[in-house]
Amino acid sequence: MVVDVETAGFNSETDALLEIAAVVIAMNESGHLVVGDHVSCHVTPFEGANLDERALAFNKIDPYHPFRFAMPELQALQKVFEPVRKAVKETGCSRAILVGHNPFFDLGFLKAAVERTRIKNSPFHSFSTFDTATLGGLAYGQTVLSRAVRAAGLDWNESEAHSAFYDAERTAQLFCKIVNGFGPVRAEEQDSGDKE
């Protein structure tokens, strides 16, 4: 499951979560990974959240713009977790592994929001992740998302970048392209592995 967040700073405990997007990664009949369903939400800053002006200038988000149609963290997490829980159940796993570009950042903000909203049993593994920055460096010699995406032969639109939805979608495409480069997963390998 690919996740991307946009925030009002770098501290997951104090800075606002402003956008969250998740993209399901599925496996087709030939054993290749494919980009599946997606969900994204604009999030209202939690009460007392820090809004770093430098971060807002970078991601160009106005947290209180009326046309963002933002929702509180609890509602946003419930909306995002619904397809995640469904995918976990359908695959017979116990937790989703977060795929992200520098996923430690995304997972940190996700875990902080889960704690603030008192959601029980996050569908995500608490520390295991797949990092497309590392994989992009391995496969293409590029660790910056835009450069890795372009090196993979995929489209990149700078004007759409730094929205959680766009970055999650491109990260999902990059992840699938890299993993599929190793060839399809055979059914016997998939069935014999330990499911997380």
Helices and strands as residue ranges (DSSP letters): E 2-7, E 17-27, E 33-42, H 53-59, G 66-68, H 73-91, E 96-100, H 103-117, E 124-131, H 132-140, H 145-151, H 164-180, H 187-192
